Amino acid sequence: MGPFHRVPGDLTMPITVDPIRRFYGAHPLHAMVLLGCFALTGYVALQVVTDASWPKMAAWFVGAVIAHDLVLFPLYTLADRTAQRTLRFLPRRPSTHPHPSALNYLRVPALAAGLVLLLFFPGITKQGHDTYLAATGQDQHPYLARWLLLTAVFFTLSTLLYTLRLVHAARGRATAD
C-alpha cells in the first residue's frame, strides 16, 4: 500500500488514488509533475518572449531540433545497431546462467563522451579563439586533450564495472554449480 491509500481504521484524511487513476490513467503525482513542467515552460516562454533576441533563440532551437532529428539521431542509432550486431558475434560459453551484456557498458560512456563533446564543441574546435582569449586570458588548447582524457576515463570506468560484473556473475555460476 502506498502513502495515498486509506488503511481501514485510519482517521486521517481519506485520499483514494484509484478513482483518480481510473480517470487520469496514471498516478496523481504524475499529473502534478506534468502540470509543474508546463508551468515552468510557460514561465520560461514568457521570459524569452520579452527578450528582443527571441527570434534568434527560436531559430537556434528549431535548428537544434532539426539537427538532432535528421542528423544525430540516425547516426547514434546506426552506431547502436552496429554495436548490437557486433556483440552478437562475440564467443559465449554455454551456460545456464545469463551472461551480462556489454552493450550498456558501451552505451553509457559513449553517451557521456558525446554530451561532453556537444557541450564543449566550440572550445574543442577552437571556435571564437580571439573572443575567448580576450574574455578569459586563457587559450583553448587544453579542451581537446581534456575531452579525450575524460572520454578515456569514462570508458575505463565502464570497463572496470563490466569486469566486476563478469566476476560477480562467474562467482554466482560457481556457487550455483
Legacy VTK file of the C-alpha trace (Angstrom):
# vtk DataFile Version 3.0
C-alpha trace
ASCII
DATASET POLYDATA
POINTS 177 float
0.000 0.000 0.000
1.308 3.403 -0.954
1.055 6.549 1.149
-2.122 7.652 -0.684
-4.160 4.538 0.092
-6.536 4.513 3.004
-5.885 1.919 5.665
-9.017 0.585 7.450
-9.409 2.306 10.809
-7.248 5.270 9.742
-8.937 8.537 10.747
-6.712 10.819 8.696
-7.973 12.474 5.529
-9.097 9.701 3.184
-7.301 10.022 -0.145
-8.055 7.298 -2.625
-5.888 7.076 -5.701
-7.960 4.503 -7.578
-10.719 6.827 -8.907
-8.117 9.398 -9.976
-6.010 6.701 -11.603
-9.038 5.369 -13.488
-9.997 8.873 -14.685
-6.497 10.167 -15.481
-4.773 6.908 -16.347
-1.767 7.406 -14.081
-0.871 8.287 -10.505
-1.923 11.814 -9.394
1.719 12.622 -8.698
2.361 12.189 -12.432
-0.283 14.829 -13.211
1.162 17.197 -10.618
4.701 16.875 -12.005
3.401 17.337 -15.539
1.481 20.484 -14.550
4.611 21.795 -12.829
6.618 21.214 -16.011
4.008 23.058 -18.067
4.050 25.962 -15.590
7.855 26.168 -15.717
7.822 26.015 -19.521
5.209 28.782 -19.654
7.278 30.957 -17.311
10.417 30.457 -19.407
8.469 31.202 -22.609
7.184 34.460 -21.106
10.710 35.441 -20.111
12.084 34.635 -23.566
9.331 36.500 -25.442
10.164 39.721 -23.590
13.770 39.478 -24.800
14.485 41.291 -28.047
16.554 38.421 -29.413
13.802 35.788 -29.112
13.618 35.166 -32.893
17.302 34.162 -32.861
16.704 31.865 -29.887
13.710 30.303 -31.623
15.757 29.783 -34.801
18.547 28.112 -32.808
16.011 25.912 -31.036
14.358 24.847 -34.298
17.803 24.289 -35.844
18.854 22.142 -32.892
15.694 20.042 -33.147
16.199 19.550 -36.887
19.911 18.802 -36.478
19.149 16.244 -33.790
16.255 14.531 -35.553
17.727 14.495 -39.056
21.451 14.095 -38.337
22.344 12.988 -34.824
19.514 10.532 -34.129
20.176 8.434 -37.264
23.922 8.490 -36.527
23.725 7.256 -32.969
21.002 4.770 -33.874
23.298 3.369 -36.566
26.163 3.199 -34.060
23.952 1.415 -31.523
22.678 -1.123 -34.092
26.252 -1.759 -35.220
27.338 -2.367 -31.621
24.394 -4.742 -31.080
25.238 -6.771 -34.179
28.949 -6.820 -33.372
28.375 -8.044 -29.825
26.273 -10.939 -31.114
29.366 -12.402 -32.773
31.465 -12.469 -29.604
32.102 -16.013 -28.379
29.976 -17.125 -25.449
30.350 -20.119 -23.231
27.224 -22.233 -22.998
25.800 -21.721 -19.553
22.547 -21.969 -17.691
23.166 -18.553 -16.134
22.831 -15.427 -18.267
25.990 -13.657 -19.286
25.906 -9.877 -18.619
25.630 -7.893 -21.831
28.374 -5.406 -22.646
26.022 -3.182 -24.656
25.083 -0.750 -21.884
28.698 -0.649 -20.783
29.404 0.795 -24.243
26.319 2.993 -24.485
26.749 4.928 -21.242
30.351 6.121 -21.717
29.679 6.847 -25.402
26.651 8.943 -24.442
28.620 10.757 -21.737
31.517 11.449 -24.110
29.098 12.643 -26.807
27.321 15.008 -24.431
30.604 16.469 -23.192
31.733 16.859 -26.816
28.491 18.630 -27.667
28.787 20.883 -24.632
32.404 21.897 -25.237
32.454 21.630 -29.052
33.276 25.319 -29.640
36.222 25.099 -27.253
37.445 21.801 -28.668
37.346 23.086 -32.249
38.775 26.450 -31.129
35.835 28.496 -32.407
35.876 32.062 -31.110
39.518 31.786 -30.104
40.128 35.554 -30.029
36.945 36.278 -28.060
37.730 33.513 -25.563
41.296 34.776 -25.145
40.118 38.360 -24.651
37.440 37.347 -22.137
39.431 34.867 -20.047
43.083 35.451 -20.851
43.422 31.716 -21.472
43.968 29.585 -24.528
41.559 26.913 -25.804
44.389 24.467 -26.369
43.649 22.054 -23.489
39.991 21.437 -24.438
40.663 18.617 -26.909
43.180 16.849 -24.666
40.871 17.143 -21.666
37.907 15.812 -23.620
39.969 12.847 -24.829
41.169 12.205 -21.274
37.627 12.411 -19.913
36.416 10.026 -22.633
39.195 7.593 -21.719
38.166 7.817 -18.053
34.510 7.143 -18.955
35.391 4.024 -20.946
37.955 2.842 -18.383
35.438 3.088 -15.543
32.851 1.327 -17.658
35.328 -1.456 -18.457
36.155 -1.863 -14.772
32.464 -2.037 -13.852
31.827 -4.595 -16.595
34.769 -6.674 -15.401
33.411 -6.595 -11.851
30.004 -7.631 -13.176
31.569 -10.555 -15.050
33.466 -11.662 -11.933
30.299 -11.426 -9.869
28.374 -13.439 -12.479
31.139 -16.063 -12.610
31.062 -16.404 -8.807
27.280 -16.792 -8.946
27.662 -19.553 -11.543
30.366 -21.250 -9.477
28.258 -21.307 -6.322
25.149 -22.473 -8.238
27.041 -25.383 -9.832
LINES 1 178
177 0 1 2 3 4 5 6 7 8 9 10 11 12 13 14 15 16 17 18 19 20 21 22 23 24 25 26 27 28 29 30 31 32 33 34 35 36 37 38 39 40 41 42 43 44 45 46 47 48 49 50 51 52 53 54 55 56 57 58 59 60 61 62 63 64 65 66 67 68 69 70 71 72 73 74 75 76 77 78 79 80 81 82 83 84 85 86 87 88 89 90 91 92 93 94 95 96 97 98 99 100 101 102 103 104 105 106 107 108 109 110 111 112 113 114 115 116 117 118 119 120 121 122 123 124 125 126 127 128 129 130 131 132 133 134 135 136 137 138 139 140 141 142 143 144 145 146 147 148 149 150 151 152 153 154 155 156 157 158 159 160 161 162 163 164 165 166 167 168 169 170 171 172 173 174 175 176
